[in-house]
């Protein structure tokens, strides 16, 4: 996408559903997948005379995200009505924040090929969600109002992103932070995190912004990357042919891998914003902000840095381990208890992650507790069992959740590390293969492998290979 004549300019708007107990302006409890229109009341249905009451928890969560993204938190912010008519919006307006948002001027750090870069955040504001339409072809359109009034934060970036890949890196980071904070489950497919992309092209070197188009309905990272590439190419072709870009909103159609034009884009004044008359300005004092600051855990980027320094892990390893807080916590318990960071990291990144994928379960409900995995790693490292026996023990632990030592005993996998037992075995093997012994002594040292193989066969894989090797060298050489 690096073209000498044009530069791509991308800004992202992320809507994240907050995991509050109740909706933002009423006491309905949202629940994904509930029967349609069973989580509603006069307030979220916008019935005449119903008055909104702001949910304090939603403000706390929005401040959390604001602080995590290094924003300034406004002492006074204001809700506004954004007026529009659509069947999924029974009030005929959305309660959002317009010119006085709660959080402003932050940034998200992403890794690029040219090193780390900050994507600036313009604002984070609170608003209520609309309902959900479903259109059955040839039939009626249906609307479910359960989602009306679910609290959202909208995170608006500055147009600092240059490629589809950078957009994905930014979104992955935002998703990780939302999950670390525990304020949104970040599920793109279920729509609890939604992303709109604004794209424009401008002549390279220019600082003026070109006309932008918007893509909505991007419900996977892959769709985002492909949608951006598709639209950048389209705009480039139009501009190169001397045409001009129209300000439109496009929907991404994942099935066909194409963009479908939805409507020409509204201007802010089409929404006739005005301050919400039923809500007071939102005042947030320093005490509230300090309280929220104390609730913020170590965030993914800081954790990655600490893992690199404390455990001497690579960028790649620390990135993989810190992608999910639960995995990072699990790894730390294993590493602390074995004292072997890299070995522990390998086990978590390979065996544990593979098992989680196969079982389709989260680390929080994984049957092998981190202390038990540490026990298993110690058994392998101390030579009590072989590496391959370790894999068998692990498979058994997943099934039963049992202690590794018990599994080793039960499966009879303990390595023979007793010298006298191995010496007897080596003596009889050497006696049974006099010819090979002779050739070994004449200089064919490769035959050592043959003898080790015999010992492993004789012991049915239980001999400690290192020990067997040393005994063989000693006995064959004499
Ligand atoms: Zn309600």
Boltz pocket constraint, residues with backbone or C-beta under 6 A from the ligand:
constraints:
  - pocket:
      binder: B
      contacts: [[A, 23], [A, 26], [A, 27], [A, 28], [A, 39], [A, 40], [A, 41], [A, 42], [A, 43], [A, 44], [A, 45], [A, 148], [A, 149]]
      max_distance: 6.0
